[in-house]
Amino acid sequence: MKFENVVLGVLATRPFHGYDLMKWFDLEGQFIRSNTHHSQIYRELARMVKNGLVEFEIDPREGKPDAKVYRITEMGKQVLLAWVRSPYVPTSRFQDADFNTRFSFTVALDLEAALTVVETELSYRRAQVATTRVRKRGVVGVQPIEGFDTSRYQRYGEQMHYFGADSVDRWMDWLESIRTAIVAELATLDATTDTDSEERTA
């Protein structure tokens, strides 16, 4: 997941002062990118301004240094839309930041693309569960180093497995519910579009 796409997605919500954008990454953004440093944000903004994806205007501050207000450009919007509509490739770990970031911006910009993201994720998790849930687990045929407690490793490993299996099942249930909600919303939008078309031709 490119940092550029995340910044574009955030700027699609509203213009940001550089400082406010830093605060966003410190709070909401921590669930998308771990330990995003402020210098990374400003370097990325400078690069995106240079490439025409973002622009800024100066916000004069009396008695303080002037601030820059960054906003997405039309070119930036097209790059963002190209990303949300591009093929989504699930990662091996469920509930990874790749899905969460992609879905949160896509559902706000293109509902049909968001449905594809959800269905792709759901299909991948179902296949993953089908192939890994029944795998042999444990420590068979190993030669551990001195001090490595294989019994404890196996006991707690099983607890992690059960927790993970339950979490994946709940994740797939959530994806199913989101898929149902999006399908219903798309049907409503289609019905509204059909009604508007009929009224214009009447």
VMD Tcl script that draws the C-alpha trace (Angstrom):
set ca {
  {0.00 0.00 0.00}
  {1.56 3.23 -1.14}
  {1.76 6.07 1.35}
  {0.66 8.37 -1.46}
  {-2.73 6.63 -1.66}
  {-3.31 7.01 2.06}
  {-2.49 10.73 1.97}
  {-4.75 11.25 -1.05}
  {-7.55 9.39 0.71}
  {-7.24 11.55 3.80}
  {-7.11 14.77 1.78}
  {-10.23 13.63 -0.10}
  {-12.16 14.11 3.15}
  {-11.17 17.78 3.52}
  {-8.19 20.15 3.23}
  {-5.63 19.74 6.01}
  {-3.00 21.94 7.57}
  {0.26 20.03 7.70}
  {0.09 19.95 11.50}
  {-3.48 18.61 11.48}
  {-2.43 15.91 9.04}
  {0.37 14.91 11.41}
  {-2.15 14.68 14.25}
  {-4.43 12.53 12.08}
  {-1.62 10.04 11.46}
  {-0.79 10.04 15.17}
  {-4.37 9.10 16.07}
  {-6.59 7.55 13.35}
  {-3.62 6.86 11.10}
  {-1.87 4.64 13.63}
  {-4.25 1.86 12.59}
  {-3.14 2.23 8.97}
  {0.59 2.82 9.27}
  {2.76 2.11 12.26}
  {4.97 4.90 13.54}
  {4.57 7.37 10.68}
  {7.16 10.06 11.35}
  {6.32 13.70 10.78}
  {9.25 14.11 8.42}
  {7.81 11.32 6.24}
  {4.52 13.18 5.96}
  {6.14 16.46 4.91}
  {8.45 14.72 2.44}
  {5.47 12.94 0.89}
  {3.45 16.15 0.69}
  {6.35 17.96 -1.01}
  {6.71 15.13 -3.54}
  {2.97 15.09 -4.23}
  {2.89 18.87 -4.70}
  {5.75 18.56 -7.18}
  {3.86 15.84 -9.08}
  {0.64 17.84 -9.20}
  {-1.40 15.53 -6.95}
  {-1.68 18.00 -4.09}
  {-1.64 21.79 -3.89}
  {-1.49 24.20 -0.98}
  {-2.31 27.74 -0.04}
  {-0.74 29.82 2.69}
  {-2.79 30.43 5.81}
  {-1.34 33.58 7.44}
  {-1.04 33.37 11.22}
  {-0.68 36.56 13.27}
  {2.27 36.26 15.60}
  {2.97 32.71 14.43}
  {4.63 31.13 11.40}
  {2.33 30.92 8.37}
  {0.76 27.51 7.79}
  {0.13 25.60 4.58}
  {-3.31 24.19 3.85}
  {-3.06 21.13 1.59}
  {-5.84 19.92 -0.70}
  {-6.13 17.24 -3.33}
  {-6.01 18.36 -6.99}
  {-8.08 17.01 -9.86}
  {-5.08 14.94 -10.92}
  {-4.77 13.64 -7.37}
  {-8.46 12.70 -7.41}
  {-7.97 10.70 -10.61}
  {-4.97 8.87 -9.10}
  {-7.02 8.10 -5.99}
  {-9.95 6.79 -8.06}
  {-7.59 4.66 -10.13}
  {-6.30 3.09 -6.91}
  {-9.71 2.36 -5.37}
  {-10.85 0.80 -8.66}
  {-7.70 -1.25 -9.23}
  {-7.67 -4.99 -8.39}
  {-7.51 -5.66 -4.67}
  {-5.07 -8.37 -3.60}
  {-5.69 -9.68 -0.06}
  {-2.76 -10.18 2.28}
  {-2.24 -13.46 4.12}
  {-3.22 -11.85 7.44}
  {-6.87 -10.99 7.93}
  {-7.89 -7.53 9.14}
  {-4.65 -6.17 7.79}
  {-4.29 -2.43 7.29}
  {-4.32 -2.99 3.51}
  {-7.97 -4.05 3.57}
  {-9.09 -1.54 6.18}
  {-7.51 1.39 4.35}
  {-8.63 0.29 0.91}
  {-12.20 -0.39 2.01}
  {-12.67 2.78 4.06}
  {-11.72 5.06 1.16}
  {-13.27 2.93 -1.59}
  {-16.71 2.69 0.04}
  {-16.88 6.49 0.13}
  {-15.80 6.94 -3.49}
  {-17.14 3.98 -5.48}
  {-19.70 1.63 -3.93}
  {-19.44 -0.99 -6.67}
  {-15.66 -1.08 -6.32}
  {-16.11 -1.44 -2.55}
  {-18.37 -4.45 -3.13}
  {-15.64 -6.03 -5.24}
  {-13.09 -5.42 -2.48}
  {-15.35 -7.07 0.11}
  {-16.17 -10.05 -2.12}
  {-12.50 -10.55 -2.98}
  {-11.53 -10.49 0.69}
  {-14.36 -12.86 1.64}
  {-13.52 -15.32 -1.12}
  {-9.85 -15.31 -0.16}
  {-10.60 -15.91 3.56}
  {-12.98 -18.79 2.76}
  {-10.32 -20.47 0.63}
  {-7.68 -19.80 3.26}
  {-9.79 -21.39 6.01}
  {-10.59 -24.38 3.83}
  {-6.91 -25.14 3.28}
  {-5.43 -24.21 6.66}
  {-8.06 -25.02 9.27}
  {-7.41 -28.76 8.98}
  {-3.63 -28.57 8.74}
  {-1.50 -30.59 11.12}
  {-0.25 -28.45 13.95}
  {2.33 -28.96 16.63}
  {6.01 -29.71 16.79}
  {6.61 -33.04 15.07}
  {10.09 -34.18 14.09}
  {11.87 -31.11 15.42}
  {15.11 -30.93 17.34}
  {14.75 -27.88 19.58}
  {17.66 -26.07 21.10}
  {18.31 -26.39 24.82}
  {15.77 -24.49 26.86}
  {13.06 -24.56 24.16}
  {9.94 -26.02 25.83}
  {8.08 -27.79 23.03}
  {5.17 -28.78 25.27}
  {4.53 -25.18 26.31}
  {5.06 -24.02 22.74}
  {2.39 -26.44 21.56}
  {-0.13 -25.72 24.37}
  {-0.07 -21.98 23.92}
  {0.14 -22.34 20.17}
  {-3.16 -24.23 20.25}
  {-4.76 -21.43 22.26}
  {-3.56 -18.92 19.68}
  {-4.94 -21.13 16.91}
  {-8.41 -21.35 18.48}
  {-8.51 -17.62 19.07}
  {-7.36 -16.96 15.51}
  {-9.88 -19.39 14.02}
  {-12.72 -17.77 15.96}
  {-11.54 -14.31 14.91}
  {-11.40 -15.26 11.23}
  {-14.90 -16.73 11.42}
  {-16.21 -13.54 12.98}
  {-14.36 -11.52 10.32}
  {-16.04 -13.50 7.54}
  {-19.44 -13.01 9.23}
  {-18.76 -9.27 9.30}
  {-17.75 -9.27 5.63}
  {-20.99 -11.10 4.79}
  {-23.03 -8.48 6.63}
  {-21.19 -5.62 4.90}
  {-21.66 -7.32 1.53}
  {-25.41 -7.58 2.19}
  {-25.60 -3.91 3.19}
  {-23.72 -2.74 0.09}
  {-25.83 -4.90 -2.25}
  {-28.99 -3.43 -0.69}
  {-27.67 0.13 -1.04}
  {-26.70 -0.46 -4.67}
  {-30.20 -1.81 -5.38}
  {-31.71 1.31 -3.83}
  {-29.44 3.55 -5.89}
  {-30.33 1.65 -9.07}
  {-34.05 1.99 -8.32}
  {-33.63 5.73 -7.72}
  {-31.70 6.12 -10.99}
  {-34.41 4.20 -12.90}
  {-37.15 6.41 -11.40}
  {-35.23 9.59 -12.29}
  {-34.77 8.35 -15.87}
  {-38.47 7.57 -16.22}
  {-39.42 11.02 -14.92}
  {-37.10 12.72 -17.41}
  {-38.52 10.80 -20.38}
  {-42.17 11.28 -19.30}
}
mol new
graphics top color blue
foreach p $ca { graphics top sphere $p radius 0.5 }
foreach p [lrange $ca 0 end-1] q [lrange $ca 1 end] { graphics top cylinder $p $q radius 0.2 }
display resetview
